[in-house]
Amino acid sequence: MGLHEWSWFDRVSGLFEKKGTVLKAELSEKALKLVGNPNVLINLVSRRVRQLNSGGNRPLIMETAGLSTADIALTEIIEGKMSWESDLPTPKKKTRRRTRKA
């Protein structure tokens, strides 16, 4: 199966499978609705997981019992505890050109 055939969730969960972490689908779906771009979501979650695993940063949410670091990162995004800026251009709407009939 090629990378283009995978869903965004398969790509996100594949990042954390090596550590035995299972992402909760509902957290991923909610976070994707807020972020809008699955590639940006992957980068946000992986960066936050690295920060949490390094020990230098504490979780920004109160209740972390039973949550993996990836789930904590997704919950922080959903609850608005994390912010991000994107310098990606806004996609232009495709317009249909009308052709005149001769």
C-alpha positions as CSV (number, residue, x, y, z in Angstrom):
1,M,0.0,0.0,0.0
2,G,1.5,3.4,-1.0
3,L,1.5,6.4,1.2
4,H,-1.1,8.1,-0.9
5,E,-3.6,5.4,-0.2
6,W,-3.3,5.8,3.6
7,S,-5.8,7.9,5.4
8,W,-4.5,10.8,7.5
9,F,-5.4,8.9,10.7
10,D,-3.2,6.0,9.6
11,R,-0.3,8.3,9.1
12,V,-0.8,10.0,12.5
13,S,-1.2,6.7,14.4
14,G,1.8,5.2,12.5
15,L,4.0,7.9,14.1
16,F,3.2,6.7,17.6
17,E,2.8,3.0,17.1
18,K,6.4,2.3,17.8
19,K,5.9,3.4,21.4
20,G,2.8,1.4,21.9
21,T,0.5,4.4,21.9
22,V,-3.0,4.1,20.5
23,L,-4.6,7.4,19.4
24,K,-8.3,7.8,20.1
25,A,-10.1,8.5,16.9
26,E,-12.5,11.0,18.3
27,L,-9.7,13.2,19.6
28,S,-8.0,13.1,16.2
29,E,-11.2,14.0,14.3
30,K,-11.9,17.0,16.6
31,A,-8.4,18.3,16.4
32,L,-8.3,17.9,12.6
33,K,-11.5,20.0,12.4
34,L,-9.8,22.8,14.3
35,V,-6.4,22.6,12.5
36,G,-7.8,22.0,9.1
37,N,-4.7,20.4,7.5
38,P,-3.7,16.9,8.5
39,N,0.0,17.5,7.8
40,V,0.0,20.5,10.2
41,L,-1.8,18.4,12.8
42,I,0.8,15.7,12.5
43,N,3.6,18.3,13.0
44,L,1.8,19.9,16.0
45,V,1.2,16.6,17.7
46,S,4.7,15.2,17.1
47,R,6.4,18.4,18.3
48,R,4.3,18.5,21.4
49,V,4.9,14.8,22.2
50,R,8.6,15.5,21.9
51,Q,8.3,18.4,24.4
52,L,6.3,16.3,26.8
53,N,8.7,13.3,26.6
54,S,11.7,15.5,27.2
55,G,10.5,16.3,30.7
56,G,11.0,20.0,30.3
57,N,7.3,20.8,29.8
58,R,4.3,19.8,31.8
59,P,0.9,19.0,30.3
60,L,-1.4,22.1,29.9
61,I,-4.5,20.1,30.9
62,M,-5.4,19.0,34.4
63,E,-6.7,15.4,33.8
64,T,-4.0,13.2,32.2
65,A,-4.7,9.9,33.9
66,G,-4.9,7.1,31.2
67,L,-3.9,9.4,28.4
68,S,-0.8,8.9,26.2
69,T,1.4,11.9,25.4
70,A,-0.2,12.0,21.9
71,D,-3.7,12.1,23.5
72,I,-2.6,14.8,25.8
73,A,-1.3,16.8,22.8
74,L,-4.6,16.3,20.9
75,T,-6.6,17.3,24.0
76,E,-4.5,20.5,24.4
77,I,-5.3,21.4,20.8
78,I,-9.0,20.7,21.2
79,E,-9.3,22.7,24.4
80,G,-7.4,25.7,22.9
81,K,-4.4,25.4,25.2
82,M,-2.1,25.4,22.2
83,S,-1.9,28.0,19.5
84,W,-0.1,27.9,16.1
85,E,0.5,30.1,13.2
86,S,0.6,28.9,9.6
87,D,2.3,30.8,6.8
88,L,0.8,28.5,4.2
89,P,-1.1,30.3,1.5
90,T,-4.8,30.1,1.6
91,P,-6.1,27.9,-1.2
92,K,-7.8,29.8,-4.0
93,K,-11.2,28.8,-5.0
94,K,-11.3,27.2,-8.4
95,T,-13.4,29.2,-10.8
96,R,-15.1,27.8,-13.8
97,R,-14.5,29.6,-17.0
98,R,-17.3,29.9,-19.4
99,T,-16.7,29.5,-23.0
100,R,-18.8,31.2,-25.6
101,K,-20.4,29.0,-28.2
102,A,-19.8,30.2,-31.7
